[in-house]
Amino acid sequence: MNIKETIGKMTLEEKAALLTGKDFWQTLDFDALGIKSIFLSDGPHGLRKQAAAADHLGLNQSIPATCFPTAATMANSWNEELGEEMGEALGDEAKALGANVLLGPGVCMKRNPRCGRNFEYFSEDPYVAGKMASAYIRGIQKNGTAACVKHFACNNQELRRMSSDSVLDERTLREIYLEAFEMAVKEGKTESIMSSYNKINGVYAHENYHLLQEILR
Protein backbone atom coordinates (compact mmCIF):
# COMPACT_ATOMS: atom_id res chain seq x y z
CA MET A 1 0.00 0.00 0.00
CA ASN A 2 1.22 3.47 -0.90
CA ILE A 3 0.33 5.37 2.27
CA LYS A 4 0.62 8.88 0.82
CA GLU A 5 -1.48 7.90 -2.18
CA THR A 6 -4.14 6.29 0.02
CA ILE A 7 -4.36 9.31 2.33
CA GLY A 8 -4.66 11.52 -0.74
CA LYS A 9 -7.81 9.64 -1.75
CA MET A 10 -9.48 10.09 1.65
CA THR A 11 -12.00 12.81 2.42
CA LEU A 12 -11.51 15.04 5.45
CA GLU A 13 -14.37 13.18 7.17
CA GLU A 14 -12.69 9.82 6.54
CA LYS A 15 -9.38 11.06 7.92
CA ALA A 16 -11.08 12.34 11.06
CA ALA A 17 -12.99 9.07 11.44
CA LEU A 18 -9.77 7.10 11.16
CA LEU A 19 -8.37 9.08 14.09
CA THR A 20 -11.44 8.57 16.30
CA GLY A 21 -11.79 4.82 15.82
CA LYS A 22 -14.65 2.32 15.65
CA ASP A 23 -14.79 1.99 19.44
CA PHE A 24 -12.34 2.18 22.34
CA TRP A 25 -10.21 -0.74 21.15
CA GLN A 26 -10.57 -0.83 17.36
CA THR A 27 -9.75 1.47 14.48
CA LEU A 28 -12.21 1.99 11.64
CA ASP A 29 -11.94 0.03 8.42
CA PHE A 30 -12.38 1.43 4.91
CA ASP A 31 -12.79 -1.52 2.54
CA ALA A 32 -12.84 0.65 -0.59
CA LEU A 33 -9.37 1.93 0.28
CA GLY A 34 -8.01 -1.38 1.51
CA ILE A 35 -7.73 -0.14 5.10
CA LYS A 36 -8.54 -2.88 7.61
CA SER A 37 -9.57 -2.42 11.23
CA ILE A 38 -6.90 -3.22 13.81
CA PHE A 39 -7.44 -4.27 17.43
CA LEU A 40 -5.33 -2.67 20.16
CA SER A 41 -4.91 -4.16 23.61
CA ASP A 42 -3.48 -3.03 26.93
CA GLY A 43 -1.28 -5.13 29.14
CA PRO A 44 1.43 -3.79 31.45
CA HIS A 45 2.36 -7.32 32.53
CA GLY A 46 0.31 -9.61 30.34
CA LEU A 47 -2.28 -9.15 27.63
CA ARG A 48 -5.54 -7.53 28.82
CA LYS A 49 -7.92 -7.97 25.93
CA GLN A 50 -11.45 -6.77 26.59
CA ALA A 51 -13.51 -7.12 23.46
CA ALA A 52 -16.65 -5.25 24.54
CA ALA A 53 -16.83 -1.87 22.83
CA ALA A 54 -17.69 0.04 26.01
CA ASP A 55 -15.25 -1.74 28.33
CA HIS A 56 -12.11 0.34 28.69
CA LEU A 57 -11.75 0.79 32.45
CA GLY A 58 -10.75 -2.78 33.23
CA LEU A 59 -13.80 -3.34 35.43
CA ASN A 60 -15.05 -6.45 33.66
CA GLN A 61 -13.29 -9.74 33.16
CA SER A 62 -10.77 -9.83 30.34
CA ILE A 63 -10.01 -12.79 28.13
CA PRO A 64 -7.76 -15.17 30.16
CA ALA A 65 -4.07 -14.66 29.40
CA THR A 66 -0.64 -15.27 30.91
CA CYS A 67 0.47 -12.99 33.74
CA PHE A 68 4.08 -11.97 33.10
CA PRO A 69 6.47 -10.09 35.42
CA THR A 70 6.12 -6.30 35.38
CA ALA A 71 8.50 -4.05 33.48
CA ALA A 72 10.09 -2.98 36.77
CA THR A 73 10.79 -6.61 37.67
CA MET A 74 12.18 -7.35 34.23
CA ALA A 75 14.50 -4.33 34.37
CA ASN A 76 15.84 -5.54 37.71
CA SER A 77 17.18 -8.61 35.92
CA TRP A 78 19.44 -6.46 33.68
CA ASN A 79 18.89 -9.23 31.14
CA GLU A 80 18.04 -7.95 27.66
CA GLU A 81 17.87 -11.46 26.22
CA LEU A 82 15.26 -12.44 28.80
CA GLY A 83 13.33 -9.24 28.07
CA GLU A 84 13.24 -10.05 24.37
CA GLU A 85 12.10 -13.59 25.12
CA MET A 86 9.27 -12.31 27.30
CA GLY A 87 8.28 -9.80 24.63
CA GLU A 88 8.14 -12.56 22.04
CA ALA A 89 5.84 -14.64 24.26
CA LEU A 90 3.59 -11.60 24.72
CA GLY A 91 3.54 -10.92 20.99
CA ASP A 92 2.65 -14.53 20.22
CA GLU A 93 -0.18 -14.49 22.76
CA ALA A 94 -1.51 -11.21 21.37
CA LYS A 95 -1.51 -12.70 17.88
CA ALA A 96 -3.31 -15.83 19.08
CA LEU A 97 -6.03 -13.73 20.74
CA GLY A 98 -6.52 -11.42 17.77
CA ALA A 99 -4.78 -8.30 19.09
CA ASN A 100 -2.76 -6.49 16.41
CA VAL A 101 -1.11 -3.85 18.61
CA LEU A 102 0.11 -4.25 22.18
CA LEU A 103 -0.06 -0.89 23.97
CA GLY A 104 3.33 -1.01 25.58
CA PRO A 105 5.98 -0.88 26.80
CA GLY A 106 5.91 2.24 28.95
CA VAL A 107 9.19 4.12 29.26
CA CYS A 108 8.13 7.02 31.47
CA MET A 109 10.83 8.03 33.92
CA LYS A 110 10.22 7.22 37.58
CA ARG A 111 10.42 10.67 39.15
CA ASN A 112 8.41 9.95 42.28
CA PRO A 113 8.12 6.63 44.17
CA ARG A 114 4.44 7.35 44.83
CA CYS A 115 3.45 7.26 41.17
CA GLY A 116 0.69 4.65 40.90
CA ARG A 117 1.94 3.22 37.62
CA ASN A 118 5.64 2.86 38.42
CA PHE A 119 5.31 -0.91 38.15
CA GLU A 120 4.62 -0.46 34.42
CA TYR A 121 7.86 1.44 33.80
CA PHE A 122 11.37 0.04 33.66
CA SER A 123 13.54 2.50 35.53
CA GLU A 124 14.37 6.01 36.67
CA ASP A 125 17.44 5.70 34.43
CA PRO A 126 16.78 6.49 30.74
CA TYR A 127 19.57 4.22 29.50
CA VAL A 128 18.31 1.17 31.40
CA ALA A 129 14.73 1.91 30.35
CA GLY A 130 15.74 2.32 26.71
CA LYS A 131 17.82 -0.85 26.56
CA MET A 132 15.18 -3.03 28.22
CA ALA A 133 12.34 -1.50 26.22
CA SER A 134 14.19 -2.07 22.94
CA ALA A 135 14.69 -5.75 23.72
CA TYR A 136 11.06 -6.10 24.79
CA ILE A 137 9.86 -4.42 21.57
CA ARG A 138 12.04 -6.59 19.33
CA GLY A 139 10.47 -9.63 20.96
CA ILE A 140 6.89 -8.40 20.62
CA GLN A 141 7.35 -7.59 16.94
CA LYS A 142 9.11 -10.81 15.89
CA ASN A 143 5.96 -12.51 14.66
CA GLY A 144 3.75 -9.71 13.41
CA THR A 145 2.38 -7.99 16.53
CA ALA A 146 3.12 -4.25 16.74
CA ALA A 147 4.44 -2.63 19.92
CA CYS A 148 3.30 0.85 20.97
CA VAL A 149 5.84 2.57 23.22
CA LYS A 150 4.30 5.13 25.61
CA HIS A 151 3.60 7.79 26.95
CA PHE A 152 5.34 10.32 24.72
CA ALA A 153 6.40 12.36 26.63
CA CYS A 154 7.07 13.73 30.14
CA ASN A 155 4.11 11.83 31.63
CA ASN A 156 5.49 11.08 35.06
CA GLN A 157 2.51 11.39 37.38
CA GLU A 158 -1.06 10.13 37.40
CA LEU A 159 -2.52 13.05 39.35
CA ARG A 160 -4.20 15.40 36.85
CA ARG A 161 -2.21 13.85 34.03
CA MET A 162 -4.75 15.04 31.47
CA SER A 163 -4.22 18.68 32.36
CA SER A 164 -0.79 18.94 34.03
CA ASP A 165 2.01 20.92 32.42
CA SER A 166 5.57 19.55 32.40
CA VAL A 167 7.83 22.62 32.24
CA LEU A 168 11.46 21.87 31.34
CA ASP A 169 14.34 23.03 29.20
CA GLU A 170 15.51 21.37 25.98
CA ARG A 171 18.53 19.65 27.51
CA THR A 172 16.47 18.08 30.29
CA LEU A 173 13.84 16.98 27.78
CA ARG A 174 16.36 15.25 25.54
CA GLU A 175 18.77 13.79 28.11
CA ILE A 176 16.24 12.48 30.62
CA TYR A 177 12.76 12.18 29.14
CA LEU A 178 13.37 11.36 25.47
CA GLU A 179 16.43 9.11 25.52
CA ALA A 180 14.50 5.91 26.23
CA PHE A 181 12.02 6.76 23.45
CA GLU A 182 14.88 7.41 21.04
CA MET A 183 16.37 4.02 21.82
CA ALA A 184 12.97 2.35 21.44
CA VAL A 185 12.68 3.86 17.96
CA LYS A 186 16.26 3.37 16.75
CA GLU A 187 17.18 0.09 18.47
CA GLY A 188 13.78 -1.48 19.11
CA LYS A 189 12.20 -0.30 15.81
CA THR A 190 8.84 0.20 17.52
CA GLU A 191 6.03 0.32 14.98
CA SER A 192 3.89 2.81 16.89
CA ILE A 193 4.07 5.44 19.63
CA MET A 194 1.37 6.68 22.01
CA SER A 195 1.40 10.36 22.90
CA SER A 196 0.75 11.46 26.47
CA TYR A 197 -2.19 13.52 27.77
CA ASN A 198 -0.17 16.20 29.55
CA LYS A 199 1.14 19.51 28.29
CA ILE A 200 4.83 20.10 27.67
CA ASN A 201 5.84 23.71 28.17
CA GLY A 202 2.23 24.79 27.78
CA VAL A 203 1.31 22.72 24.70
CA TYR A 204 -0.47 19.35 24.84
CA ALA A 205 1.79 16.50 23.72
CA HIS A 206 -0.54 15.26 20.99
CA GLU A 207 -0.55 18.69 19.29
CA ASN A 208 3.02 19.68 20.14
CA TYR A 209 4.74 20.49 16.83
CA HIS A 210 8.23 20.58 18.35
CA LEU A 211 7.77 17.17 19.98
CA LEU A 212 6.01 15.35 17.16
CA GLN A 213 7.44 16.93 14.01
CA GLU A 214 10.81 18.46 14.86
CA ILE A 215 11.95 15.68 17.21
CA LEU A 216 10.01 12.45 16.58
CA ARG A 217 9.61 12.55 12.80
C-alpha positions in Angstrom: 0.0 0.0 0.0 1.2 3.5 -0.9 0.3 5.4 2.3 0.6 8.9 0.8 -1.5 7.9 -2.2 -4.1 6.3 0.0 -4.4 9.3 2.3 -4.7 11.5 -0.7 -7.8 9.6 -1.7 -9.5 10.1 1.6 -12.0 12.8 2.4 -11.5 15.0 5.5 -14.4 13.2 7.2 -12.7 9.8 6.5 -9.4 11.1 7.9 -11.1 12.3 11.1 -13.0 9.1 11.4 -9.8 7.1 11.2 -8.4 9.1 14.1 -11.4 8.6 16.3 -11.8 4.8 15.8 -14.6 2.3 15.6 -14.8 2.0 19.4 -12.3 2.2 22.3 -10.2 -0.7 21.1 -10.6 -0.8 17.4 -9.8 1.5 14.5 -12.2 2.0 11.6 -11.9 0.0 8.4 -12.4 1.4 4.9 -12.8 -1.5 2.5 -12.8 0.6 -0.6 -9.4 1.9 0.3 -8.0 -1.4 1.5 -7.7 -0.1 5.1 -8.5 -2.9 7.6 -9.6 -2.4 11.2 -6.9 -3.2 13.8 -7.4 -4.3 17.4 -5.3 -2.7 20.2 -4.9 -4.2 23.6 -3.5 -3.0 26.9 -1.3 -5.1 29.1 1.4 -3.8 31.5 2.4 -7.3 32.5 0.3 -9.6 30.3 -2.3 -9.2 27.6 -5.5 -7.5 28.8 -7.9 -8.0 25.9 -11.5 -6.8 26.6 -13.5 -7.1 23.5 -16.7 -5.3 24.5 -16.8 -1.9 22.8 -17.7 0.0 26.0 -15.3 -1.7 28.3 -12.1 0.3 28.7 -11.7 0.8 32.5 -10.7 -2.8 33.2 -13.8 -3.3 35.4 -15.1 -6.5 33.7 -13.3 -9.7 33.2 -10.8 -9.8 30.3 -10.0 -12.8 28.1 -7.8 -15.2 30.2 -4.1 -14.7 29.4 -0.6 -15.3 30.9 0.5 -13.0 33.7 4.1 -12.0 33.1 6.5 -10.1 35.4 6.1 -6.3 35.4 8.5 -4.0 33.5 10.1 -3.0 36.8 10.8 -6.6 37.7 12.2 -7.4 34.2 14.5 -4.3 34.4 15.8 -5.5 37.7 17.2 -8.6 35.9 19.4 -6.5 33.7 18.9 -9.2 31.1 18.0 -8.0 27.7 17.9 -11.5 26.2 15.3 -12.4 28.8 13.3 -9.2 28.1 13.2 -10.0 24.4 12.1 -13.6 25.1 9.3 -12.3 27.3 8.3 -9.8 24.6 8.1 -12.6 22.0 5.8 -14.6 24.3 3.6 -11.6 24.7 3.5 -10.9 21.0 2.7 -14.5 20.2 -0.2 -14.5 22.8 -1.5 -11.2 21.4 -1.5 -12.7 17.9 -3.3 -15.8 19.1 -6.0 -13.7 20.7 -6.5 -11.4 17.8 -4.8 -8.3 19.1 -2.8 -6.5 16.4 -1.1 -3.9 18.6 0.1 -4.2 22.2 -0.1 -0.9 24.0 3.3 -1.0 25.6 6.0 -0.9 26.8 5.9 2.2 29.0 9.2 4.1 29.3 8.1 7.0 31.5 10.8 8.0 33.9 10.2 7.2 37.6 10.4 10.7 39.1 8.4 10.0 42.3 8.1 6.6 44.2 4.4 7.3 44.8 3.5 7.3 41.2 0.7 4.7 40.9 1.9 3.2 37.6 5.6 2.9 38.4 5.3 -0.9 38.2 4.6 -0.5 34.4 7.9 1.4 33.8 11.4 0.0 33.7 13.5 2.5 35.5 14.4 6.0 36.7 17.4 5.7 34.4 16.8 6.5 30.7 19.6 4.2 29.5 18.3 1.2 31.4 14.7 1.9 30.3 15.7 2.3 26.7 17.8 -0.9 26.6 15.2 -3.0 28.2 12.3 -1.5 26.2 14.2 -2.1 22.9 14.7 -5.7 23.7 11.1 -6.1 24.8 9.9 -4.4 21.6 12.0 -6.6 19.3 10.5 -9.6 21.0 6.9 -8.4 20.6 7.4 -7.6 16.9 9.1 -10.8 15.9 6.0 -12.5 14.7 3.7 -9.7 13.4 2.4 -8.0 16.5 3.1 -4.3 16.7 4.4 -2.6 19.9 3.3 0.9 21.0 5.8 2.6 23.2 4.3 5.1 25.6 3.6 7.8 26.9 5.3 10.3 24.7 6.4 12.4 26.6 7.1 13.7 30.1 4.1 11.8 31.6 5.5 11.1 35.1 2.5 11.4 37.4 -1.1 10.1 37.4 -2.5 13.1 39.3 -4.2 15.4 36.9 -2.2 13.8 34.0 -4.8 15.0 31.5 -4.2 18.7 32.4 -0.8 18.9 34.0 2.0 20.9 32.4 5.6 19.6 32.4 7.8 22.6 32.2 11.5 21.9 31.3 14.3 23.0 29.2 15.5 21.4 26.0 18.5 19.7 27.5 16.5 18.1 30.3 13.8 17.0 27.8 16.4 15.2 25.5 18.8 13.8 28.1 16.2 12.5 30.6 12.8 12.2 29.1 13.4 11.4 25.5 16.4 9.1 25.5 14.5 5.9 26.2 12.0 6.8 23.5 14.9 7.4 21.0 16.4 4.0 21.8 13.0 2.3 21.4 12.7 3.9 18.0 16.3 3.4 16.7 17.2 0.1 18.5 13.8 -1.5 19.1 12.2 -0.3 15.8 8.8 0.2 17.5 6.0 0.3 15.0 3.9 2.8 16.9 4.1 5.4 19.6 1.4 6.7 22.0 1.4 10.4 22.9 0.7 11.5 26.5 -2.2 13.5 27.8 -0.2 16.2 29.6 1.1 19.5 28.3 4.8 20.1 27.7 5.8 23.7 28.2 2.2 24.8 27.8 1.3 22.7 24.7 -0.5 19.3 24.8 1.8 16.5 23.7 -0.5 15.3 21.0 -0.5 18.7 19.3 3.0 19.7 20.1 4.7 20.5 16.8 8.2 20.6 18.3 7.8 17.2 20.0 6.0 15.3 17.2 7.4 16.9 14.0 10.8 18.5 14.9 11.9 15.7 17.2 10.0 12.5 16.6 9.6 12.5 12.8 
